Amino acid sequence: MTGKIAIQGELGSYSHEACRNARPGLEVLPCRTFEDAIDAVRSGTAQQAMLPVENSTYGRVADIHRLLPHSGLHIVDEAFVRVHINLLAVPGATLADIQEAHSHLVLLPQCATFLREHQIRGRVSPDNARAAREVAERADIQHAALASELAGEIYGLNVLARHIEDEGNNTTRFVIMSPELNTTRRGAHGMITSFVFQVRNIPAALYKAMGGFATNGVNMTKLESYMVDGSFTATQFYADIDGHPDDANVKLALDELAYFTTNIEILGVFPADNGRF
């Protein structure tokens, strides 16, 4: 496949790393916001988008769940990136030189032990890859960035310390979005179906709607709720299930779900990535 894949953030980010692993043939198109990345695909500037949806340490990426149902795009694949954090500095700097480490607000606490042990102050940056770029531009041996090794490669920084994160299993899950829904059966680890729905305003509607998945033996791996248009009485649910919509048991479960909902929208049918396991 040729073309471009849009990401939120700068080159060297973990989104860029996900693209390098899962879509090595596509040129990465950095975008300022998630909305910009989605718009790049809708306009045809990019053919796909790589968007983070959840992290094993910090949970879901709330903005994405709000945007996906209205994006007009579909999930065609998923990808997982093990978030290894490294201390990056300009050539010539040593660990003893570093006084301040710059990174995203989410990454700084993940390296709290290392920073404390080496008496390095954390400084917040809007993006870890941007932090790496700005450290390179600053060219000050007292400043470093907490980012991926890929960011070090791109901005000419040396790795002073590798994998300094406190948590040993921090992983981010990404989804790859495309304008067209792909329902072909593919992959070696089964299929996942993602969809959103709103339940009817009747007692126990959610309980009854979920019953169809249990009675038909369909494994639901994710169920999350969020407000619709800021209303406390209108709730939309996002769900992932194991299986394909054409599977007999999945079809029966979705038919039963439809009876208790006002609408169901399939966001994607895609192969389960080995990173899940």
C-alpha positions as CSV (number, residue, x, y, z in Angstrom):
1,M,0.0,0.0,0.0
2,T,1.3,3.5,-0.9
3,G,0.2,6.9,0.2
4,K,0.0,8.7,3.5
5,I,-1.1,7.9,7.1
6,A,-2.1,10.8,9.4
7,I,-1.2,11.0,13.0
8,Q,-1.8,13.5,15.8
9,G,1.6,14.9,17.0
10,E,5.0,15.2,15.5
11,L,7.4,12.8,13.9
12,G,9.1,10.6,16.5
13,S,5.9,10.2,18.6
14,Y,4.6,6.8,19.6
15,S,1.9,7.2,17.0
16,H,4.8,7.5,14.4
17,E,6.3,4.3,15.9
18,A,2.9,2.5,15.5
19,C,2.9,3.6,11.8
20,R,6.5,2.3,11.3
21,N,5.5,-1.1,12.8
22,A,2.1,-1.5,11.2
23,R,2.2,0.6,8.0
24,P,5.8,0.8,7.0
25,G,4.9,1.6,3.4
26,L,3.0,4.7,4.1
27,E,4.4,8.2,4.5
28,V,3.5,9.6,8.0
29,L,1.6,12.9,7.9
30,P,1.9,14.8,11.2
31,C,-1.2,16.7,12.3
32,R,-1.8,19.2,15.1
33,T,-5.0,17.6,16.5
34,F,-7.0,14.4,16.2
35,E,-9.6,16.3,14.3
36,D,-7.0,17.4,11.8
37,A,-5.8,13.8,11.3
38,I,-9.4,12.7,10.7
39,D,-10.0,15.5,8.3
40,A,-6.8,14.6,6.3
41,V,-8.3,11.2,5.6
42,R,-11.8,12.6,4.8
43,S,-10.3,15.1,2.3
44,G,-8.1,12.5,0.6
45,T,-4.8,14.1,1.8
46,A,-4.1,10.9,3.6
47,Q,-5.4,7.4,2.9
48,Q,-5.5,6.3,6.6
49,A,-5.1,7.6,10.1
50,M,-3.3,6.0,13.1
51,L,-5.2,7.1,16.3
52,P,-4.6,6.0,19.9
53,V,-7.7,4.8,21.7
54,E,-6.4,3.5,25.1
55,N,-3.4,3.0,27.3
56,S,-2.9,0.2,29.7
57,T,-1.8,2.6,32.5
58,Y,-4.1,5.6,31.9
59,G,-7.2,4.1,30.3
60,R,-9.1,5.5,27.3
61,V,-8.2,8.5,25.2
62,A,-11.4,10.4,25.8
63,D,-11.2,12.7,22.7
64,I,-11.0,9.7,20.3
65,H,-14.2,8.0,21.6
66,R,-16.0,11.3,21.2
67,L,-14.8,11.8,17.6
68,L,-14.9,8.2,16.2
69,P,-18.7,7.9,15.8
70,H,-18.9,11.2,13.8
71,S,-15.7,10.8,11.9
72,G,-17.2,9.1,8.8
73,L,-14.2,6.7,9.0
74,H,-14.0,3.0,9.9
75,I,-11.5,0.9,11.9
76,V,-9.7,-1.5,9.5
77,D,-6.9,-2.6,11.8
78,E,-5.5,-2.2,15.3
79,A,-1.9,-1.9,16.5
80,F,-0.1,-2.0,19.9
81,V,3.0,-0.1,20.9
82,R,5.0,-0.9,24.1
83,V,5.7,2.5,25.5
84,H,9.4,2.5,26.2
85,I,10.6,5.9,27.5
86,N,14.2,7.0,27.0
87,L,16.3,9.9,28.2
88,L,17.5,11.7,25.1
89,A,20.1,14.5,25.0
90,V,22.3,16.4,22.5
91,P,25.6,14.8,21.5
92,G,28.3,15.4,24.1
93,A,25.9,15.5,27.1
94,T,26.3,12.9,29.9
95,L,23.7,11.8,32.4
96,A,25.5,13.9,35.1
97,D,25.0,17.0,33.0
98,I,21.2,16.7,32.8
99,Q,19.2,19.1,35.0
100,E,15.8,19.1,33.3
101,A,13.9,16.5,31.3
102,H,11.0,17.6,29.1
103,S,8.1,15.5,28.0
104,H,4.3,15.2,27.9
105,L,2.4,15.5,31.2
106,V,1.4,11.8,31.0
107,L,5.0,10.5,30.5
108,L,6.7,12.5,33.3
109,P,5.1,10.6,36.2
110,Q,6.0,7.3,34.6
111,C,9.7,8.1,35.0
112,A,9.4,9.5,38.5
113,T,11.7,7.0,40.1
114,F,14.5,7.6,37.6
115,L,14.2,11.4,37.7
116,R,14.2,11.4,41.5
117,E,17.3,9.1,41.7
118,H,19.2,11.4,39.4
119,Q,17.8,14.7,40.7
120,I,16.4,15.7,37.4
121,R,13.5,18.1,37.3
122,G,10.6,17.3,35.0
123,R,9.3,19.9,32.6
124,V,5.9,19.6,30.8
125,S,5.9,19.8,27.0
126,P,2.7,19.5,24.8
127,D,4.2,16.4,23.1
128,N,7.1,14.0,23.7
129,A,8.3,14.2,20.1
130,R,8.1,18.0,20.2
131,A,10.1,17.9,23.4
132,A,12.8,15.9,21.6
133,R,12.8,18.4,18.7
134,E,13.1,21.4,21.0
135,V,15.9,19.8,23.1
136,A,17.8,19.3,19.8
137,E,17.1,22.9,18.8
138,R,18.2,24.3,22.2
139,A,21.5,22.4,22.1
140,D,22.0,22.7,25.8
141,I,23.7,19.7,27.6
142,Q,21.6,20.4,30.7
143,H,18.3,19.7,29.0
144,A,17.0,16.3,27.9
145,A,13.7,14.8,26.5
146,L,11.8,11.7,27.6
147,A,10.7,10.1,24.4
148,S,11.0,7.2,22.0
149,E,14.3,6.0,20.5
150,L,12.7,6.9,17.2
151,A,12.5,10.5,18.2
152,G,16.2,10.4,19.1
153,E,17.0,9.0,15.6
154,I,15.0,11.7,13.9
155,Y,16.3,14.7,15.9
156,G,19.9,13.5,16.2
157,L,19.8,13.0,20.0
158,N,21.8,10.4,22.0
159,V,20.2,7.9,24.3
160,L,21.6,8.5,27.8
161,A,19.3,5.9,29.5
162,R,16.9,3.3,28.0
163,H,13.5,2.1,29.2
164,I,13.4,4.2,32.3
165,E,9.6,3.9,32.9
166,D,8.4,2.7,36.3
167,E,5.8,0.4,34.9
168,G,7.0,-2.7,33.0
169,N,4.0,-3.2,30.8
170,N,2.8,0.2,29.6
171,T,1.2,-0.3,26.2
172,T,-0.9,1.9,23.9
173,R,-3.5,0.5,21.6
174,F,-4.1,2.3,18.3
175,V,-6.7,1.9,15.6
176,I,-6.1,2.4,11.9
177,M,-9.0,4.4,10.3
178,S,-10.0,4.3,6.6
179,P,-12.9,5.9,4.6
180,E,-14.2,2.4,3.6
181,L,-15.5,-0.3,5.9
182,N,-13.7,-3.6,5.3
183,T,-15.6,-6.7,6.3
184,T,-13.3,-9.3,4.7
185,R,-12.2,-12.0,7.1
186,R,-8.4,-11.6,7.6
187,G,-5.6,-12.1,10.1
188,A,-4.5,-15.1,12.1
189,H,-6.1,-14.3,15.5
190,G,-9.8,-13.9,14.8
191,M,-11.9,-10.8,14.1
192,I,-13.1,-7.9,16.2
193,T,-16.3,-5.9,15.6
194,S,-16.5,-2.4,17.1
195,F,-19.8,-0.5,17.3
196,V,-21.6,2.3,19.1
197,F,-25.3,2.3,20.2
198,Q,-27.8,4.1,22.3
199,V,-30.3,2.2,24.4
200,R,-34.0,2.9,24.4
201,N,-35.4,4.9,27.3
202,I,-37.1,1.9,29.1
203,P,-36.3,0.2,32.4
204,A,-33.3,-2.2,32.3
205,A,-32.7,-1.6,28.6
206,L,-29.0,-1.9,28.9
207,Y,-29.2,-5.1,30.9
208,K,-31.6,-6.6,28.4
209,A,-29.5,-5.5,25.5
210,M,-26.4,-7.2,26.9
211,G,-28.3,-10.4,27.5
212,G,-28.2,-11.3,23.8
213,F,-24.4,-11.5,23.9
214,A,-24.3,-13.8,26.9
215,T,-27.0,-16.2,25.6
216,N,-25.4,-16.4,22.2
217,G,-21.8,-16.9,23.6
218,V,-20.4,-13.7,22.2
219,N,-17.4,-12.4,24.2
220,M,-17.6,-8.6,24.8
221,T,-14.1,-7.3,25.4
222,K,-15.0,-3.6,25.9
223,L,-18.0,-1.6,26.9
224,E,-17.7,2.1,27.6
225,S,-20.2,4.9,28.0
226,Y,-20.1,8.6,27.4
227,M,-22.5,11.5,27.2
228,V,-24.3,12.5,24.0
229,D,-24.2,16.3,23.4
230,G,-23.5,17.0,27.0
231,S,-26.8,15.5,28.2
232,F,-27.0,13.7,31.5
233,T,-30.0,11.6,30.2
234,A,-28.5,10.6,26.9
235,T,-25.7,8.0,26.9
236,Q,-23.9,6.4,24.0
237,F,-22.0,3.1,24.4
238,Y,-18.9,2.0,22.6
239,A,-18.3,-1.8,22.4
240,D,-15.8,-4.3,21.0
241,I,-16.8,-7.9,20.6
242,D,-15.0,-11.0,19.4
243,G,-16.3,-12.2,16.1
244,H,-17.6,-11.1,12.7
245,P,-21.1,-9.7,12.0
246,D,-21.8,-12.6,9.7
247,D,-21.1,-15.2,12.4
248,A,-24.4,-16.8,13.3
249,N,-24.1,-16.1,17.1
250,V,-22.9,-12.5,16.5
251,K,-25.8,-11.8,14.1
252,L,-28.3,-13.1,16.7
253,A,-26.7,-11.0,19.4
254,L,-26.8,-7.8,17.3
255,D,-30.4,-8.5,16.3
256,E,-31.4,-8.7,19.9
257,L,-29.4,-5.6,20.7
258,A,-31.3,-3.7,18.0
259,Y,-34.6,-4.4,19.7
260,F,-33.5,-2.4,22.8
261,T,-31.6,0.4,21.1
262,T,-32.4,3.5,19.1
263,N,-29.5,3.1,16.7
264,I,-26.4,0.9,16.2
265,E,-23.5,2.0,14.1
266,I,-20.7,-0.4,13.1
267,L,-17.4,1.4,13.4
268,G,-15.2,-1.4,12.1
269,V,-14.6,-5.1,11.5
270,F,-10.9,-5.9,11.8
271,P,-8.4,-8.6,12.7
272,A,-7.3,-9.0,16.2
273,D,-3.7,-8.0,16.5
274,N,-1.2,-10.3,18.2
275,G,-0.5,-7.5,20.6
276,R,-3.7,-8.3,22.4
277,F,-2.3,-11.6,23.5
